[in-house]
Amino acid sequence: MATEVKVPTLGESVTEATIAKWYKKVGDAVAADEPIVELETDKVTVEVNAPVAGAIAELVAQEGDEVEVGALIAMIKEGAEGAAPAPAKEEKAEEPKKEEPKKEEAKPAAAPAASAPAASTSANTDHPLPPAVRKLVEDKNLDPSKIPATGKDGRLTKGDVLNFLEGGGSAPRAAAAAPAAPAAPKPERELREGEERVKMSKLRQTIARRLKEAQNTAAMLTTYNEVDMTNLLACRNQYKDGFEKKHGVKLGFMSFFIKACTTALNEWPAVNAEIDGNSFIYKNYCDIGVAVGTPQGLVVPVIRSAEKKSFADLESTIVDFGKRARDGKLGMDEMTGGSFTISNGGVFGSLLSSPILNAPQSGILGMHKTQMRPVAIDGKVEIRPMMYLALSYDHRIIDGREAVSFLVRVKECIENPERILLDI
């Protein structure tokens, strides 16, 4: 009996993924719930586990293929005894066999070597283009035969098209009549002593691409303010022991900032909205993304309906997100659909920065290090614990008055924490 392996639901608005790596090949034995393939999305990498124990009967999709949610990617023969993974020695033994034909083909003349680059790029026309790749090629009016393909068996991937566009490529179909060889890729820099080259992970490549897209798309502007942390520090010091004893979690600063932001977002809804084509989408909820740094890169899990949660609920959720983010156990549905983001660079010692929008959101608040500084209080110079705040926003939907007023409201709530509790 054969069991189908399909692409699972990947999260809100995520309809496709890329086959990043197969952990198994046809004939290999698999145990139930054992990872067999790694999928890449715009947010994270996701492992798909075997639904049953048995042996891999067929791999329907290859590495580099774009696959949609629900698509069939493999078949497992349930209960079959598959072969154990081949040892490294056997793989090495096969290499000479592959090299021998290459040497024989190279004997006739040097002419075929000159035509090799053209063959590598035209090979992608021998395979049907995945839907996402075909749409991108048609939207950009490109000739797929002019784009170097890196997918399995010379298949063209979405990443190949994006890299081609980023590199300044623009081979329209009308110009395909002249069979010109594509420009050779830029050679990698030769490493010096003491250097090493580490390939970017797909997640890091996606992060870099999305951040650059946000800069290129939004009319991004940043406004700054500073907040006196004296009263918040006093409030936290007064209640932190009782809070931890009752709720089993420490009372941090982030919950206060989340509450301050939800208060300000309710008063200035444009900061909580997004642009969709020629329309604005206003949201009657506050799904707050909290940026978390991990060894693999920055991820932004979302606290749903944060305006309805208590301080204890917020702190528990933040601790849970942080732990699971570092372990790589966050789900796609937990990192999509946010309406506003808070990033705390202060935990790493940042004094001031301009955060980049988390598209399609229109606003992001940057927190920074609390530092003792001299400030004027009632005509006198006093040393106070001060923090710089930065609000980056999309000027296409948020005016300067709204952005500044939003940040001032956050400042008022932090400098007077009782405002949050009394809703004033």
Buried (B, 14 or more C-beta within 10 A) or exposed (E): EEBEBBBBEBBEEBBBBBBBBBBBEBBBBBEEEEBBBBBBBBBBBBBBBBBBBBBBBBBBBBBBBBBBBEBEBBBBBBEBEBEEEEEEEEEEEEEEEEEEEEEEEEEEEEEEEEEEBBEBBBBBBEBEBBEBBBEBBEEBEBBBBBBBBBBBEBBBBBBBBBBBBEEEBEBEBEEBEEEEEBEEEEEEEEEEEEEEEEEEBBBEBBBEBBBEEBEEBBEBBBBBBBBBBBEBBEBBEEBEEEBBEEBEBEBBBBBBBBBBBBBBBBEBEBBBBBBEEEEBBEBEBBBBBBBBBBEBBBBBBBBBEBBEBEBBBBBBBBBBBBEBBBEBEBBBBBBBBBBBBBBBBBEEEBEBBBBBBBBBBBBBBBBBBBBEBEBEEEEEEEEBBBBBBBBBBBEEBBEEEBBBBBBBBBBBBBBBBEBBEEEE
